[in-house]
Amino acid sequence: MTRARGITPRGRAAIAGGGVEGPDALAAIDGCFHPSSRKAITGSPVDRIRFGTWQRRGGEELVVVPTSRTRAEVHCHGGSAAAAAILASLAEKGVDTQASPLGPRPLEDAARMLVPFATTERTAGILLDQMAGALTKALETLREAVDRRTADDTVQILDQLLRFAPLAGHLTTPWRVVLTGPPNVGKSSLINALAGYERALVFDQPGTTRDVVTTVTAIDGWPVELADTAGLRESDDPVEQAGVALARAERARADVTIVVRAASDLSEPIDGRSTQLRRVRVANKRDLAPTAELAAGEIATVAPSGEGVSELIDAIGRALALPEPDVGQAVPFERWHVEQLSTLREQAIANRWDEAAASLLALTSPRDFDD
């Protein structure tokens, strides 16, 4: 059955849209749509925007986008009245316009909800791929392997999806990079250099930073939140003690820690108590100690001049060690996707196929937004 319905909210609006889905979707549109290129929608490339008019030449222009060989979207000016007229003309071609909804497409809908909150082109592109059905298609292939009860094929598909687990939940929430170290080593100047503007207050008196100062930027196209924290030292000042406690808490939940010391002071520890594996070591104020010996892998910087900052940015990108999906590749984009896929993997290895099928169904079923 081929069916159609409106896909924009009811009410007054400049633009309205409808979706058509089914084996005869593109043929039905060809019976009503007059493309400017005079080339039929049937057989045209998927995801290519086509301009034209509806029913009669010389009318209002609209847009048709075939999203697959059996599905297309129609967008026009005129609000709900124009959308109703389009649906009526499709009904005359035998399309069921009473069916509701066109889905369900829970994963595509979830990705669509997240796209406006993506802060970089890279993360938005990944979400747009999932909105176009990349993850759904991968799960359809996974369902075939589960139905066949072939553990090797199932695990191989799951491992490919779980490669991108570090991205889940972070496509709209930045990774956290925390600058830590003793007072007066230039952490505030360094965060300003990384951000490209004066975000943190800089003063030569130790202990100036008391609270956690944050700013959001992008590194290698990934959203990153930089956090400047209080200098780590013993103090009798209760306000500074509170700042140090906040600094330690921020370090504990960081995705990457930048451990900063002054290049001139070799007595300063390089954060020996930190258990953070993703750690970048920095010797700042290198201009004051140009011949001082650096620790292995340590990056020398002069924050005010920008010396060494590009090397530091590259090091942060390497420390994040994020997988890079190809265009159109399936990516589990929410944390619960990863949890469910990991559970499914355990079930497949143990040959618990009924449970695996139930886990897969949960992934592809509509979810309440409060879940």
Residue pairs with C-beta under 8 A, 6 or more apart in sequence:
1 22
1 96
1 99
2 20
2 21
2 22
2 23
2 24
2 25
2 28
2 94
2 95
2 96
3 20
3 21
3 22
3 95
3 96
3 97
3 99
3 102
4 18
4 19
4 20
4 21
4 25
4 28
4 87
4 90
4 95
4 96
4 97
4 102
5 18
5 19
5 87
5 97
5 99
5 100
5 101
5 102
6 16
6 17
6 18
6 80
6 83
6 84
6 87
7 17
7 18
7 19
7 73
7 102
8 15
8 16
8 17
8 83
10 80
11 79
11 80
12 79
12 80
13 79
13 80
14 77
14 79
15 75
15 76
15 77
15 79
16 75
16 76
16 77
16 78
16 79
16 80
16 82
16 83
17 73
17 74
17 75
17 76
17 83
18 73
18 74
18 83
18 86
18 87
18 90
19 71
19 72
19 73
19 74
19 102
20 28
20 29
20 71
20 72
20 73
20 74
20 90
20 95
21 70
21 71
21 102
22 70
22 95
23 70
24 94
24 95
25 70
25 71
25 72
25 95
26 41
26 42
26 66
26 69
26 70
26 72
27 42
28 90
28 93
28 94
28 95
29 41
29 64
29 72
29 74
29 90
30 40
30 41
30 42
31 93
32 54
32 55
32 86
32 89
32 90
32 93
33 41
33 50
33 52
33 53
33 54
33 62
33 64
33 74
34 52
34 53
34 54
34 55
34 56
34 57
35 41
35 50
35 51
35 52
35 64
36 50
36 51
36 52
36 61
37 50
37 51
37 52
41 50
41 64
41 66
41 72
44 50
44 66
45 66
46 66
46 67
46 68
46 69
47 65
47 66
47 67
47 132
48 65
48 66
49 63
49 64
49 65
50 63
50 64
50 65
50 66
51 61
51 62
51 63
52 61
52 62
52 64
53 59
53 60
53 61
53 62
54 60
54 62
54 74
54 76
54 85
54 86
54 89
55 89
60 76
60 77
60 78
60 82
61 77
62 74
62 75
62 76
62 77
63 74
63 75
63 76
64 72
64 73
64 74
64 75
65 72
65 73
65 75
66 72
67 73
67 132
67 133
68 133
71 102
74 86
76 82
76 83
76 86
87 97
88 97
90 97
91 97
103 109
103 366
104 365
104 366
105 133
105 136
106 364
106 365
106 366
106 367
107 130
107 133
107 135
107 136
107 139
107 363
107 364
108 130
108 131
108 132
108 133
108 136
109 366
110 333
110 334
110 367
111 127
111 128
111 130
111 131
111 135
111 333
112 131
113 369
114 127
114 171
114 172
114 333
115 124
115 127
115 128
115 131
117 172
118 124
118 127
118 171
118 172
119 172
119 174
119 216
119 218
119 223
120 218
120 221
120 222
120 223
121 221
122 220
122 221
122 222
123 170
123 171
123 172
123 221
123 222
123 223
125 327
126 167
126 171
126 325
126 331
126 333
127 171
127 172
127 333
129 325
129 327
129 328
129 329
129 330
129 331
130 330
130 331
130 333
132 328
134 328
134 329
134 330
134 331
135 161
135 330
135 331
135 332
135 333
135 337
136 364
137 330
138 157
138 160
138 161
138 330
139 330
139 360
139 363
139 364
141 157
142 154
142 157
142 158
142 161
142 360
143 360
143 364
145 153
145 154
145 157
146 154
146 344
146 348
146 353
146 356
146 357
146 360
147 357
149 351
149 353
151 348
151 349
151 351
154 344
154 345
154 348
154 356
155 345
155 348
155 349
158 341
158 344
158 345
158 348
159 345
160 330
161 330
161 331
161 332
161 341
162 332
162 338
162 341
162 342
162 345
163 323
164 323
164 325
164 329
164 331
164 332
165 332
165 338
165 342
166 321
166 322
166 323
167 322
167 323
167 325
167 331
167 332
167 333
168 331
168 332
168 333
168 334
168 335
168 337
168 338
169 333
169 334
169 335
170 222
170 223
171 333
173 223
174 216
174 222
174 223
174 224
174 225
175 222
175 223
175 224
175 225
175 255
175 256
175 320
176 224
176 225
176 227
176 250
176 253
176 254
176 255
176 256
177 219
177 224
177 225
177 226
177 227
177 254
177 255
177 256
177 257
177 258
177 316
178 226
178 227
178 229
178 250
178 251
178 254
178 256
178 257
178 258
179 187
179 190
179 191
179 226
179 227
179 228
179 229
179 258
179 260
180 187
180 229
180 232
180 247
180 250
180 251
180 257
180 258
180 259
180 260
180 271
180 274
181 187
181 231
181 232
181 259
181 260
181 261
181 268
181 271
182 231
182 232
182 233
182 261
182 262
182 268
183 206
183 207
183 230
183 231
183 232
183 233
184 204
184 205
184 206
184 207
184 231
184 262
185 231
185 260
185 261
185 262
185 268
185 284
185 285
186 260
186 262
186 284
186 285
186 301
186 303
187 200
187 209
187 228
187 229
187 231
187 260
187 284
188 200
188 201
188 202
188 208
188 209
188 213
188 228
189 200
189 202
189 284
189 303
189 304
190 258
190 260
190 282
190 284
190 301
190 303
190 309
190 312
191 199
191 200
191 213
191 215
191 226
191 227
191 228
192 198
192 199
192 200
192 202
192 303
193 301
193 303
193 304
193 306
193 309
194 217
194 226
194 309
194 312
194 313
195 215
195 217
195 226
196 217
199 213
199 215
199 228
200 209
200 213
200 215
200 228
201 208
201 209
201 213
202 208
206 231
206 233
207 230
207 231
207 233
207 235
207 237
207 240
207 243
209 228
209 229
209 230
209 231
209 243
210 230
210 239
210 240
210 242
210 243
211 230
211 243
211 246
212 227
212 228
212 229
212 230
212 246
212 247
212 250
213 227
213 228
214 225
214 226
214 227
214 228
215 225
215 226
216 223
216 224
216 225
216 226
217 223
217 224
217 226
218 224
219 313
219 316
219 317
219 320
220 317
220 320
220 322
222 317
222 320
222 322
224 316
224 320
227 250
227 254
229 243
229 246
229 247
229 250
229 251
230 240
230 243
230 244
230 246
230 247
231 244
231 247
232 244
232 247
232 248
232 271
233 244
235 241
235 244
251 257
251 274
251 276
254 276
254 278
255 278
255 320
256 276
256 278
256 279
256 280
256 316
256 319
256 320
257 271
257 274
257 276
257 278
257 279
257 280
258 279
258 280
258 282
258 312
258 316
259 270
259 271
259 274
259 279
259 280
259 281
259 282
260 282
260 284
261 268
261 269
261 270
261 281
261 282
261 283
261 284
262 268
262 283
262 284
262 285
262 288
262 289
263 283
263 284
263 285
263 286
263 288
263 289
263 292
263 294
263 300
264 285
264 288
264 289
264 292
266 292
266 293
270 281
270 295
270 298
271 279
278 319
278 320
278 321
279 319
280 299
280 312
280 315
280 316
280 319
281 295
281 297
281 298
281 299
282 298
282 299
282 300
282 301
282 308
282 312
283 292
283 294
283 295
283 298
283 299
283 300
283 301
284 301
284 302
284 303
285 302
285 303
286 292
286 300
286 301
286 302
286 307
286 308
287 302
287 305
287 307
294 300
299 308
299 311
299 312
299 315
300 307
300 308
301 307
301 308
301 309
301 311
301 312
302 308
303 309
325 331
332 338
332 341
336 371
337 363
340 359
340 362
340 363
341 363
343 359
344 356
344 359
344 360
344 363
347 353
347 355
347 356
347 359
348 356
